[in-house]
């Protein structure tokens, strides 16, 4: 039973300004569930809010990689499916569930998707994970088990990678090139390996390349030391990569993918480009070689469910991706650490 009627919320008040504030704690009623947030990860998106790259209306509450447990349930919540105390991850990139894309099973492409929605029970706009409590609908909750909240909050990025790999339809025996060894590139490496692909990873960071090897990469390439195209051809007997995931924000890397993809291959642009910049390509080359250039962002319910099951069952180990754990009072320190660019995920706990 909850005694305290207040809750702590980390609020972005301006560029590089964030602090903990206290507000009334909401209560669950109807078909709503009150989640006690145990851990929330700092994603690149929140880093860009903090530094002013992503434009939002302040005050703003960030946090969309969330693990917690059910504290209260409204009287309309299905008690056969949910119980107080259930450990859950929460998807707060909320689809409307009503538009053409949502009704077609593509919630990740919801027409009305909004990072700055005003969630019930919160004082300001934002996805709300950097708050001690969240009031949500059951359709955005997914159970987890067997791992800590600090690990579980990283299930959300795993779900995005699951969606990316599904978009590319990676098959047994495919040769996959993953460009970039940030957390998303390394998660692509792990998921594609589990799917039975031969994974090649490219990055200029030798330590990260070593980690890619530990996650199952069959070969690694440092393009600062080797010619990426020539090395990929060498490793594939001249065929090149059947699937390429570009997980970097660098326009020139997109052009590199054109040189490394096989005939009838697929290029997945996983990362957004910052700053936005057009990339030239030859439509006749795409046409003549039957190359597919695909975009992917976010995840849907199916992706989230499978990501939670993979992590809960130990198929994917997220412990190596926890760079630091900070109490909510120290969120500014966590953000300053994260924006240095050498971390995977800094975790906020309540």
GULUM-8382 format. One line per 3 residues: number of its first residue (from 1); their letters; for each residue x, y, z of C-alpha. Coordinates in Angstrom, 2 decimals, decimal comma. Layout:
N
NUM	a	X:Y:Z ~ ...
REM end
This chain:
350
1	xxx	0,00:0,00:0,00 ~ 1,30:3,46:-0,91 ~ 1,65:5,83:2,03
4	xxx	3,34:8,82:0,38 ~ 0,97:10,89:-1,77 ~ 3,84:12,66:-3,53
7	xxx	6,23:11,56:-6,25 ~ 9,58:12,69:-7,60 ~ 9,87:13,72:-11,23
10	xxx	12,98:14,77:-13,15 ~ 12,06:17,79:-15,26 ~ 13,98:19,36:-18,14
13	xxx	13,43:23,11:-17,69 ~ 15,76:24,34:-20,44 ~ 18,79:23,28:-22,46
16	xxx	21,22:21,52:-20,08 ~ 18,90:22,28:-17,16 ~ 17,28:19,36:-15,36
19	xxx	16,34:18,72:-11,77 ~ 14,14:16,69:-9,46 ~ 10,77:18,16:-8,50
22	xxx	7,92:16,88:-6,34 ~ 4,32:16,53:-7,49 ~ 1,11:14,80:-6,43
25	xxx	1,16:11,09:-7,13 ~ -1,71:9,97:-9,39 ~ -4,04:7,10:-8,50
28	xxx	-5,23:4,28:-10,72 ~ -8,88:4,08:-11,70 ~ -10,92:2,61:-14,54
31	xxx	-8,64:0,87:-17,04 ~ -5,46:2,56:-15,82 ~ -2,50:1,04:-14,00
34	xxx	-0,13:2,89:-11,68 ~ 3,45:1,83:-12,33 ~ 6,22:2,42:-9,81
37	xxx	9,23:3,15:-12,01 ~ 12,24:1,20:-10,77 ~ 14,72:2,10:-13,53
40	xxx	14,82:4,19:-16,70 ~ 17,65:4,39:-19,21 ~ 19,00:7,54:-20,84
43	xxx	18,66:7,14:-24,60 ~ 20,29:9,27:-27,29 ~ 16,91:10,97:-27,69
46	xxx	16,97:12,32:-24,13 ~ 20,59:13,34:-24,58 ~ 19,55:15,43:-27,58
49	xxx	16,76:17,05:-25,56 ~ 19,30:17,89:-22,87 ~ 21,75:19,44:-25,35
52	xxx	19,06:21,22:-27,37 ~ 19,44:19,19:-30,58 ~ 15,91:17,81:-30,22
55	xxx	13,51:20,72:-29,94 ~ 10,84:20,34:-27,28 ~ 8,64:22,67:-25,31
58	xxx	9,99:23,12:-21,77 ~ 9,23:22,08:-19,07 ~ 9,56:18,50:-20,37
61	xxx	9,72:15,04:-18,80 ~ 11,93:12,56:-20,67 ~ 12,43:8,84:-20,30
64	xxx	11,02:6,12:-22,56 ~ 13,15:3,07:-21,68 ~ 11,36:2,01:-18,53
67	xxx	11,12:-0,91:-16,11 ~ 8,90:-0,96:-13,06 ~ 6,20:-2,87:-11,24
70	xxx	2,46:-2,57:-10,84 ~ 1,57:-0,59:-7,72 ~ -2,19:-0,06:-8,22
73	xxx	-4,82:-1,16:-10,73 ~ -8,12:0,42:-11,69 ~ -11,29:-1,63:-11,26
76	xxx	-11,63:-2,23:-15,02 ~ -8,17:-3,79:-15,48 ~ -8,24:-7,49:-16,35
79	xxx	-7,26:-9,24:-13,11 ~ -6,71:-12,51:-14,97 ~ -3,80:-10,95:-16,84
82	xxx	-2,35:-8,48:-14,35 ~ -1,61:-8,40:-10,63 ~ -0,17:-5,87:-8,22
85	xxx	3,57:-6,53:-8,04 ~ 3,96:-7,73:-11,63 ~ 7,30:-6,66:-13,08
88	xxx	6,75:-4,82:-16,35 ~ 8,50:-2,84:-19,02 ~ 6,48:0,03:-20,41
91	xxx	6,23:1,33:-23,96 ~ 5,36:5,02:-23,75 ~ 5,98:5,89:-27,40
94	xxx	2,22:5,57:-27,45 ~ 0,46:4,68:-30,71 ~ -3,07:5,99:-31,08
97	xxx	-4,41:2,47:-31,89 ~ -6,95:4,04:-34,28 ~ -5,15:5,30:-37,40
100	xxx	-4,62:3,32:-40,62 ~ -1,10:2,27:-39,60 ~ -2,04:1,13:-36,11
103	xxx	-5,00:-0,84:-37,46 ~ -2,65:-2,44:-40,02 ~ -0,30:-3,76:-37,33
106	xxx	2,27:-1,01:-37,86 ~ 1,94:0,84:-34,56 ~ 5,59:1,89:-34,86
109	xxx	4,53:4,15:-37,75 ~ 1,48:5,66:-36,03 ~ 0,21:8,75:-37,83
112	xxx	-0,22:10,54:-34,50 ~ 2,95:9,45:-32,72 ~ 4,18:12,24:-30,45
115	xxx	7,24:12,29:-28,17 ~ 5,65:15,28:-26,44 ~ 2,23:13,91:-25,57
118	xxx	0,88:14,93:-22,17 ~ 0,44:11,69:-20,23 ~ -2,26:11,52:-17,53
121	xxx	-1,00:12,14:-14,02 ~ 2,13:14,03:-15,08 ~ 2,58:17,79:-14,69
124	xxx	4,20:18,36:-18,09 ~ 4,53:16,91:-21,57 ~ 6,95:14,13:-22,40
127	xxx	7,26:10,37:-22,31 ~ 7,50:10,42:-18,54 ~ 9,91:7,63:-17,63
130	xxx	12,02:9,94:-15,49 ~ 9,19:10,05:-12,98 ~ 8,74:7,94:-9,88
133	xxx	5,24:6,87:-10,95 ~ 3,47:6,50:-14,29 ~ -0,22:6,08:-15,03
136	xxx	-0,60:3,88:-18,11 ~ -2,97:1,59:-19,98 ~ -2,35:-2,18:-19,85
139	xxx	-1,84:-2,32:-23,61 ~ 1,56:-0,64:-23,27 ~ 2,86:-3,01:-20,54
142	xxx	4,91:-6,17:-21,08 ~ 5,90:-8,57:-18,31 ~ 9,52:-9,47:-17,66
145	xxx	11,31:-11,78:-15,24 ~ 14,72:-13,12:-14,33 ~ 16,68:-9,88:-14,70
148	xxx	17,16:-6,68:-12,72 ~ 15,16:-3,51:-13,46 ~ 18,41:-1,92:-14,62
151	xxx	18,70:-4,60:-17,31 ~ 14,98:-4,70:-18,06 ~ 14,73:-1,02:-18,94
154	xxx	17,00:-1,75:-21,92 ~ 14,37:-4,12:-23,33 ~ 12,84:-1,16:-25,20
157	xxx	15,91:-0,65:-27,45 ~ 16,06:-4,43:-27,94 ~ 12,48:-4,26:-29,23
160	xxx	13,51:-1,61:-31,76 ~ 16,35:-3,87:-32,94 ~ 13,97:-6,83:-33,19
163	xxx	11,78:-4,68:-35,43 ~ 14,77:-3,66:-37,53 ~ 15,93:-7,26:-38,00
166	xxx	12,38:-8,33:-38,84 ~ 12,11:-5,49:-41,37 ~ 15,22:-6,83:-43,12
169	xxx	13,92:-10,42:-42,90 ~ 17,35:-11,67:-41,86 ~ 17,48:-15,39:-42,65
172	xxx	19,60:-18,36:-41,62 ~ 22,99:-18,14:-43,29 ~ 22,69:-14,53:-44,45
175	xxx	25,83:-12,42:-44,36 ~ 25,02:-9,28:-42,37 ~ 27,18:-6,16:-42,10
178	xxx	26,53:-4,00:-39,04 ~ 28,09:-0,55:-39,25 ~ 28,59:1,11:-35,88
181	xxx	29,38:-0,37:-32,47 ~ 27,23:1,77:-30,24 ~ 24,62:-0,04:-28,21
184	xxx	22,25:-0,33:-31,17 ~ 24,90:-1,78:-33,46 ~ 25,97:-4,28:-30,83
187	xxx	22,36:-5,29:-30,16 ~ 21,92:-5,83:-33,91 ~ 25,01:-8,04:-33,77
190	xxx	23,57:-10,11:-30,92 ~ 20,07:-10,47:-32,40 ~ 21,29:-11,30:-35,93
193	xxx	23,70:-13,89:-34,52 ~ 20,86:-15,54:-32,61 ~ 18,93:-15,58:-35,87
196	xxx	21,61:-17,64:-37,57 ~ 23,35:-14,99:-39,64 ~ 27,07:-14,55:-40,24
199	xxx	27,71:-11,07:-38,85 ~ 30,51:-8,71:-39,86 ~ 30,90:-5,54:-37,79
202	xxx	32,59:-2,27:-38,73 ~ 33,74:0,45:-36,32 ~ 36,86:2,51:-35,60
205	xxx	36,81:1,67:-31,87 ~ 38,93:-1,43:-31,25 ~ 37,47:-2,04:-27,79
208	xxx	33,95:-1,99:-29,19 ~ 34,99:-4,33:-32,03 ~ 36,29:-6,76:-29,43
211	xxx	32,91:-6,63:-27,70 ~ 31,19:-7,31:-31,04 ~ 33,28:-10,46:-31,31
214	xxx	32,15:-11,58:-27,88 ~ 28,53:-11,11:-29,00 ~ 28,98:-13,42:-31,97
217	xxx	30,44:-11,37:-34,83 ~ 32,41:-13,66:-37,15 ~ 34,63:-10,83:-38,41
220	xxx	35,34:-7,22:-37,50 ~ 36,66:-4,38:-39,64 ~ 38,25:-1,11:-38,60
223	xxx	37,68:1,19:-41,61 ~ 40,38:3,54:-40,31 ~ 42,88:0,76:-40,95
226	xxx	41,31:-1,27:-43,77 ~ 39,24:-0,52:-46,87 ~ 35,70:-1,44:-45,86
229	xxx	34,46:-2,40:-49,33 ~ 37,49:-4,53:-50,16 ~ 37,43:-6,29:-46,80
232	xxx	33,72:-7,10:-47,11 ~ 34,31:-8,52:-50,60 ~ 37,19:-10,60:-49,25
235	xxx	35,12:-11,98:-46,38 ~ 32,19:-12,88:-48,63 ~ 33,96:-14,31:-51,67
238	xxx	33,04:-11,23:-53,68 ~ 29,30:-11,44:-52,99 ~ 29,27:-8,63:-50,38
241	xxx	26,68:-8,34:-47,59 ~ 23,11:-9,47:-48,16 ~ 21,87:-7,22:-45,36
244	xxx	23,49:-4,04:-44,04 ~ 22,40:-2,19:-40,91 ~ 23,69:1,37:-40,68
247	xxx	23,40:2,34:-37,01 ~ 25,43:5,57:-37,28 ~ 24,20:9,17:-37,72
250	xxx	26,83:9,92:-40,40 ~ 25,71:10,66:-44,01 ~ 29,00:9,43:-45,52
253	xxx	28,44:6,02:-43,95 ~ 25,16:5,69:-45,85 ~ 27,18:6,06:-49,05
256	xxx	29,54:3,33:-47,80 ~ 26,60:0,93:-47,57 ~ 26,01:1,29:-51,32
259	xxx	29,50:-0,08:-51,95 ~ 29,15:-3,05:-49,61 ~ 25,70:-4,46:-50,40
262	xxx	25,17:-7,52:-52,58 ~ 22,93:-7,75:-55,61 ~ 19,34:-8,11:-54,35
265	xxx	20,62:-7,03:-50,94 ~ 18,98:-4,87:-48,31 ~ 20,22:-1,70:-46,64
268	xxx	18,49:-0,75:-43,40 ~ 18,88:2,85:-42,25 ~ 18,39:2,34:-38,53
271	xxx	19,73:5,61:-37,17 ~ 18,51:9,11:-37,80 ~ 21,04:11,47:-39,39
274	xxx	22,07:14,47:-37,26 ~ 22,26:17,05:-38,61 ~ 19,86:16,05:-41,40
277	xxx	21,59:15,94:-44,76 ~ 20,64:14,41:-48,13 ~ 22,67:11,51:-49,49
280	xxx	23,07:11,09:-53,28 ~ 22,41:7,74:-54,92 ~ 21,90:6,39:-58,43
283	xxx	18,31:5,17:-58,95 ~ 19,46:3,06:-61,89 ~ 21,86:1,20:-59,60
286	xxx	19,04:0,47:-57,13 ~ 16,86:-0,64:-60,04 ~ 19,46:-2,71:-61,85
289	xxx	20,86:-4,49:-58,78 ~ 17,44:-4,98:-57,14 ~ 18,72:-3,35:-53,96
292	xxx	16,21:-2,46:-51,25 ~ 16,79:0,61:-49,07 ~ 14,66:0,37:-45,94
295	xxx	14,00:2,63:-42,99 ~ 13,04:1,52:-39,51 ~ 12,19:3,27:-36,27
298	xxx	10,46:2,34:-33,02 ~ 8,79:-1,03:-32,42 ~ 5,35:-2,56:-32,20
301	xxx	3,69:-4,77:-29,60 ~ 4,93:-7,99:-31,19 ~ 8,52:-6,72:-31,17
304	xxx	8,25:-5,60:-27,55 ~ 6,79:-8,91:-26,41 ~ 9,50:-10,94:-28,11
307	xxx	12,26:-8,65:-26,84 ~ 10,98:-9,08:-23,28 ~ 10,89:-12,85:-23,68
310	xxx	14,41:-12,96:-25,16 ~ 15,85:-10,95:-22,29 ~ 13,83:-12,72:-19,58
313	xxx	14,97:-16,14:-20,82 ~ 18,63:-15,13:-21,06 ~ 18,86:-15,30:-24,86
316	xxx	20,14:-11,71:-24,85 ~ 22,33:-10,53:-21,95 ~ 21,97:-6,80:-21,27
319	xxx	24,35:-6,48:-18,32 ~ 27,30:-5,43:-20,55 ~ 25,28:-2,42:-21,74
322	xxx	24,81:-0,86:-18,29 ~ 27,46:1,86:-18,15 ~ 26,38:3,48:-14,90
325	xxx	23,53:3,54:-12,39 ~ 22,49:6,85:-10,83 ~ 19,83:7,73:-8,26
328	xxx	17,25:10,13:-9,69 ~ 18,72:12,96:-7,63 ~ 21,87:12,72:-9,77
331	xxx	20,20:12,74:-13,19 ~ 22,21:15,75:-14,34 ~ 25,45:13,88:-13,62
334	xxx	24,09:10,89:-15,55 ~ 23,25:13,07:-18,55 ~ 26,61:14,84:-18,51
337	xxx	28,29:11,45:-18,46 ~ 26,08:10,12:-21,27 ~ 26,70:12,99:-23,69
340	xxx	30,43:12,31:-23,69 ~ 29,57:9,57:-26,18 ~ 31,56:6,73:-24,64
343	xxx	28,67:5,11:-22,74 ~ 26,06:2,53:-23,69 ~ 23,26:3,27:-21,22
346	xxx	23,31:5,24:-18,01 ~ 20,41:4,15:-15,82 ~ 18,28:6,30:-13,51
349	xx	16,73:4,60:-10,46 ~ 13,93:5,71:-8,13
REM end
